[in-house]
Amino acid sequence: MIDSIALAAGPLLLASLAALYTELSGALGVFIEGFMNIGAFFAYLFTVKTGSVLIACLLTGALAGSIGFALACFVRSTGANPFIAGLALNLFAEGLTASLSAAFFGTKGVLRSPDFPPTDRFSCVYLALSLLLATAFVVKKTVLGPRLIASGTAPSAAYERGIHTQRYRVAAWTAAAIVSAAAGAHLTFRVSVYTPGGVAGRGWIALACVYLGFRRIGGTAAAALLFAVVEYIGYSVQVIGAVSATLVLGLPSALALMLYALSCAGSQMRKPVSS
């Protein structure tokens, strides 16, 4: 059971950390789902074409980082709405992966190959935990963390102190693109198969984890673990056959909505009553 929960928590924790980076920079990136789709597909494509998992990971990260950097620069230079830009990226990722799948493999369905090399299923768990510790260290123990937070919470004051707030946002979006693509790649490496729609809304759940964790590193990680437990319970119930698959797939989203509503209600109750 612990192994299954850890496998479910790995990619979700990575995606949640990616969302947290963008939130701390002042503009929540709703593109996490899109970059997870990009990571899942291109990890399979590059692995099949090169025969090397390491090269595939490097190429996928470089591609995702380049797209994330370009998207951030576009929003910065044009003043486009970050939310709309993120949604456009999600649609672009869906169309791109479907088109390239048909072009390279002749199908838009499930992709599998007998030559796909096996990988360590727990590599994403190790990566997620390492990145969690690294993020906590950077935010708490270096000047980069406070500057990133200042860029998101008080950009005018930060700019007056010589902090280039837009540069921090571009860097945060680029890092988020790479990390969320790594989360999507793990979904492919875990089963050695690429499945369209295999991300299954985890990018949106990652956004919920940031708010349920009150924009804190520990809280975000705890929320990701909670959703991993819910995912494990859902699949266990589905195997038994006592509950329909549609209901099981909707459990994480329903839990996110319920917990978000409770957190908002709790915040309102904690506010002092004005006289």
C-alpha positions in Angstrom: 0.0 0.0 0.0 2.8 2.5 0.9 4.5 1.7 -2.4 1.4 2.5 -4.4 0.7 5.7 -2.5 4.3 6.8 -3.0 4.1 6.1 -6.8 0.9 8.1 -6.9 2.4 11.0 -4.9 5.6 11.4 -6.9 4.2 13.0 -10.1 1.6 14.9 -8.2 4.2 16.4 -5.8 6.3 17.5 -8.7 3.4 19.1 -10.4 2.3 20.8 -7.2 5.8 22.2 -6.6 5.8 23.5 -10.2 2.5 25.3 -9.5 3.8 26.7 -6.3 6.8 28.3 -8.1 4.4 30.2 -10.4 2.1 31.2 -7.5 5.0 32.6 -5.5 6.1 34.6 -8.5 2.7 36.4 -8.6 0.9 34.6 -11.5 -0.4 31.1 -11.0 0.4 29.0 -14.0 -2.6 27.1 -15.2 -0.4 25.4 -17.8 0.7 22.6 -15.5 -1.7 20.1 -17.2 -0.4 21.1 -20.6 3.3 20.6 -19.8 2.5 17.3 -18.1 1.0 16.1 -21.4 4.0 17.4 -23.3 6.3 15.6 -20.9 4.4 12.3 -21.1 4.4 12.2 -24.9 7.9 13.5 -25.7 9.4 11.3 -23.0 8.0 8.3 -25.0 8.9 9.8 -28.4 12.5 10.6 -27.5 13.0 7.3 -25.7 11.8 5.3 -28.6 13.9 7.3 -31.1 17.1 7.5 -29.1 16.9 4.3 -27.0 18.1 6.2 -24.0 16.0 7.2 -21.0 18.6 9.7 -19.9 18.8 11.5 -23.3 15.0 11.4 -23.5 14.7 13.1 -20.1 17.2 15.8 -21.1 15.6 16.5 -24.4 12.1 16.6 -22.9 13.3 19.0 -20.1 15.0 21.2 -22.6 11.9 21.3 -24.9 9.5 22.0 -22.0 11.8 24.7 -20.6 12.1 26.4 -23.9 8.4 26.5 -24.4 7.9 27.7 -20.8 10.5 30.4 -21.3 8.9 31.6 -24.6 5.4 31.6 -23.0 6.6 33.7 -20.0 8.5 36.1 -22.3 5.3 36.4 -24.5 3.2 37.3 -21.4 5.8 39.7 -20.2 6.3 41.6 -23.5 2.6 41.7 -24.6 0.9 42.1 -21.2 -1.3 39.1 -22.1 -3.5 37.6 -19.4 -1.5 34.8 -17.7 -4.6 32.7 -17.2 -5.7 32.9 -20.8 -2.1 32.2 -22.0 -1.9 29.2 -19.7 -5.2 27.8 -21.1 -4.0 28.3 -24.6 -0.9 26.3 -23.8 -3.0 23.5 -22.5 -5.0 23.4 -25.8 -1.8 23.7 -27.8 -0.2 20.7 -25.9 -3.2 18.6 -26.5 -3.3 19.3 -30.3 0.5 19.0 -30.7 0.8 15.6 -29.0 -2.1 14.2 -31.0 -0.7 15.5 -34.3 2.8 14.2 -33.7 1.5 10.9 -32.4 -0.4 10.4 -35.7 2.7 11.6 -37.7 5.3 9.4 -36.1 3.3 6.4 -35.0 0.2 6.4 -37.2 -2.2 6.5 -34.4 -3.6 8.9 -31.8 -4.3 6.1 -29.4 -2.1 4.2 -26.9 1.5 3.9 -27.8 3.7 1.0 -26.7 6.9 -0.6 -28.0 8.7 -3.8 -27.1 12.0 -1.9 -27.3 11.0 0.6 -24.7 13.7 0.3 -21.9 12.5 -0.5 -18.4 13.0 2.2 -15.7 13.0 2.4 -12.0 9.4 3.1 -11.0 10.4 5.0 -7.9 12.8 7.4 -9.6 10.1 10.1 -9.6 9.6 9.7 -5.9 13.3 10.2 -5.3 13.3 13.2 -7.6 10.2 14.7 -6.0 11.6 14.4 -2.4 15.0 15.8 -3.5 13.2 18.8 -5.2 11.0 19.3 -2.2 14.1 19.6 0.1 15.9 21.8 -2.5 12.9 24.1 -2.8 12.6 24.5 1.0 16.3 25.3 1.2 16.2 27.9 -1.5 13.1 29.6 -0.2 14.1 29.6 3.5 17.9 29.8 3.4 18.9 31.9 0.4 18.1 35.4 -0.9 16.4 33.9 -4.0 13.3 32.8 -2.0 12.4 36.1 -0.4 13.0 37.9 -3.7 10.8 35.5 -5.5 8.0 36.0 -2.9 8.5 39.7 -2.9 8.1 39.7 -6.7 4.8 38.1 -6.3 3.3 39.8 -3.3 4.8 43.3 -3.6 6.2 43.8 -7.0 6.4 47.6 -6.8 8.3 47.6 -3.5 10.6 44.8 -4.8 11.3 46.8 -8.0 12.2 49.9 -6.0 14.7 47.7 -4.1 16.4 46.8 -7.3 14.7 43.3 -7.8 13.8 42.5 -11.4 10.4 41.1 -10.7 9.7 40.1 -14.3 12.9 38.1 -14.5 11.9 36.1 -11.4 8.5 35.4 -12.9 10.1 34.2 -16.2 12.5 32.0 -14.3 9.7 30.6 -12.1 7.6 29.8 -15.2 10.5 28.1 -17.0 11.3 26.0 -13.9 7.6 25.1 -13.5 7.5 23.9 -17.1 10.5 21.7 -16.7 9.3 20.2 -13.4 5.7 19.6 -14.6 7.1 18.0 -17.8 9.2 15.7 -15.5 6.0 14.7 -13.7 4.3 13.8 -17.0 7.3 11.9 -18.1 7.1 9.7 -15.0 3.6 8.7 -15.9 5.0 7.3 -19.1 8.1 5.7 -17.6 6.1 4.1 -14.8 4.2 1.8 -17.2 6.4 2.1 -20.3 3.4 3.2 -22.3 2.1 6.5 -23.5 -1.7 6.9 -23.0 -3.5 10.0 -24.3 -5.3 11.6 -21.4 -3.1 9.7 -19.0 -2.4 12.8 -17.0 -6.1 12.6 -16.0 -6.4 16.1 -14.5 -3.4 15.9 -12.2 -2.3 19.3 -13.4 -5.5 20.9 -12.1 -5.3 19.0 -8.8 -1.8 20.3 -8.4 -3.2 23.9 -8.6 -5.7 22.9 -5.9 -2.8 21.6 -3.7 -1.1 25.0 -3.7 -4.2 26.7 -2.3 -5.1 23.9 0.1 -1.5 24.1 1.3 -1.9 27.9 1.9 0.9 28.6 -0.6 3.4 27.0 1.7 5.9 24.3 0.8 5.0 21.9 3.6 1.3 22.5 3.1 1.5 21.9 -0.6 3.4 18.6 -0.1 0.8 17.5 2.5 -2.1 18.2 0.1 -0.4 16.3 -2.6 0.1 13.3 -0.3 -3.6 13.5 0.7 -4.7 13.4 -3.0 -2.3 10.5 -3.6 -4.1 8.6 -0.7 -7.5 9.4 -2.3 -6.2 8.2 -5.7 -5.0 4.9 -4.1 -8.4 4.4 -2.4 -10.2 5.1 -5.6 -8.3 2.6 -7.6 -8.7 0.0 -4.9 -12.4 0.5 -4.8 -12.5 0.3 -8.6 -10.7 -3.1 -8.6 -13.3 -4.4 -6.1 -16.0 -3.2 -8.5 -18.3 -1.8 -5.8 -18.3 1.7 -7.3 -18.5 2.9 -10.9 -15.3 3.9 -12.7 -16.7 7.4 -13.5 -17.3 8.1 -9.8 -13.8 6.9 -8.9 -12.2 9.2 -11.4 -14.1 12.1 -10.1 -13.2 11.6 -6.4 -10.0 13.7 -6.4 -11.7 16.6 -8.1 -14.6 16.4 -5.8 -12.3 16.3 -2.8 -10.4 19.3 -4.1 -13.6 21.3 -4.4 -14.8 20.3 -1.0 -11.5 21.1 0.8 -11.1 24.4 -1.1 -14.6 25.4 0.1 -13.8 24.4 3.6 -10.5 26.3 3.6 -12.2 29.5 2.3 -14.9 29.2 5.0 -12.2 28.7 7.6 -10.4 31.8 6.4 -13.5 33.9 6.6 -14.2 32.7 10.2 -10.6 33.7 11.2 -11.0 37.2 10.0 -11.7 39.7 12.8 -15.2 41.2 12.8 -15.1 45.0 12.2 -16.9 47.1 14.6 
